[in-house]
């Protein structure tokens, strides 16, 4: 199963981020990772959650515009150059990285990097071929 990411369109106005996260809290959905990209008028909140379908339904029910995307999650040594090595593999394989965000797992021994590439299947293949630990959905959701 692919790692699913929920993307939520947010108007860039006071309280809107809280409203989205309050929906998640009331639905008892724990957030494993998040990222937000914004402009002066709107933002895109990206979430990794253990139950993407439940999150999507809860947010849509509360009138948020929600989209689900597949992403790649990889384990990266938590040391200088760890992410650069991952990006070099993708660059050498002619795979474009659309965006990336990361978090450190509970043990603190490695970072988990979430990547959206122009081809999820090609990205996963290139990373696996290079020996990079590509994480399953279950592994990511249980962190």
C-alpha atoms as one frame of an Amber mdcrd trajectory, in Angstrom:
protein
   0.000   0.000   0.000   1.220   3.462  -0.896   1.771   6.156   1.707  -1.158
   8.539   1.398  -0.932  12.250   2.055  -3.903  14.504   2.627  -3.643  17.987
   1.128  -6.011  20.630   2.467  -6.633  23.983   0.789  -6.719  26.765   3.389
  -7.593  30.391   2.927  -4.803  32.464   4.442  -6.873  34.021   7.207  -6.767
  34.008  10.976  -7.943  30.764  12.568  -8.255  28.681   9.406  -5.307  26.395
  10.228  -6.671  25.899  13.740 -10.087  25.002  12.284  -8.571  22.238  10.130
  -6.533  20.846  12.999  -9.529  21.070  15.333 -11.479  18.889  12.900  -8.672
  16.346  13.104  -8.638  16.482  16.912 -12.405  16.043  17.183 -12.232  13.074
  14.793  -9.499  11.546  17.027  -6.982  11.508  14.157  -3.339  11.730  15.186
  -1.015  13.606  12.842   2.303  11.892  12.075   3.754  14.676   9.907   2.656
  17.957   8.428   3.860  20.680   6.171   2.298  23.933   5.086   3.135  26.015
   2.052   1.510  29.392   1.715   1.051  32.469  -0.380  -0.521  35.738   0.694
  -3.989  34.399  -0.163  -3.996  30.648   0.528  -2.006  27.719   1.838  -1.769
  23.985   1.288  -1.635  21.928   4.476  -0.104  18.501   3.832  -0.721  15.776
   6.402   0.394  12.210   6.976  -2.134  10.474   9.217  -2.752   6.821  10.165
  -6.244   6.832   8.628  -6.221   9.046   5.522  -9.757   8.117   4.439 -11.228
   9.066   7.823  -9.306  12.372   7.777 -10.443  13.144   4.257 -14.097  12.525
   5.140 -13.939  14.574   8.358 -12.326  17.541   6.621 -14.678  17.412   3.624
 -17.679  17.230   5.982 -16.401  20.475   7.536 -16.280  22.143   4.095 -12.546
  21.926   3.501 -11.261  21.224   0.010  -9.229  18.021   0.382  -7.127  15.941
  -1.972  -5.285  12.679  -1.446  -1.896  11.993  -3.058   0.596   9.178  -3.010
   4.008  10.104  -1.643   7.273   8.302  -0.969   8.594   8.005   2.575  12.195
   7.003   3.130  14.436   6.480   6.111  17.465   8.738   5.976  20.452   8.695
   8.309  20.087  11.662  10.638  23.436  13.203   9.735  24.775  15.954   7.467
  24.331  15.036   3.808  21.638  12.404   4.400  18.974  14.218   2.394  21.457
  15.364  -0.255  22.273  11.714  -0.958  18.601  10.874  -1.490  18.123  13.816
  -3.829  21.248  12.869  -5.809  19.794   9.403  -6.482  16.587  10.933  -7.822
  18.438  13.571  -9.847  20.675  10.933 -11.429  17.548   8.931 -12.335  16.046
  12.053 -13.995  13.184  12.208 -11.492  11.843  15.603 -10.487  11.117  16.264
  -6.817   8.024  18.452  -6.491   8.351  18.941  -2.740   9.827  17.392   0.365
   9.389  17.565   4.130  10.876  15.579   6.964  10.554  14.605  10.585  12.680
  12.605  13.020  11.288   9.294  14.245  10.692   8.804  17.952  13.982   6.993
  18.520  15.879   9.887  16.941  18.132   7.475  15.050  16.915   8.396  11.592
  14.926  11.035   9.816  11.878  10.189   7.764  11.669  12.158   4.548   8.415
  12.492   2.629   8.837  13.140  -1.089   6.425  13.904  -3.880   8.013  13.161
  -7.245   6.765  13.418 -10.804   6.640   9.597 -10.858   6.068   7.782  -7.585
   6.789   4.351  -9.076  10.032   5.436 -10.784  11.123   7.278  -7.652  10.555
   4.244  -5.439  12.352   1.989  -7.906  15.411   4.267  -8.112  15.619   4.622
  -4.333  15.210   0.894  -3.672  17.822   0.078  -6.329  20.247   2.395  -4.487
  19.553   0.617  -1.200  17.496   3.391   0.386  14.896   2.062   2.856  11.545
   2.991   1.316   8.966   2.830   4.093   5.572   1.188   3.753   2.371   2.979
   4.664   2.070   0.798   7.759   5.585   1.726   8.910   4.927   5.453   8.489
   1.471   5.444  10.071   2.762   3.564  13.111   5.605   6.009  13.865
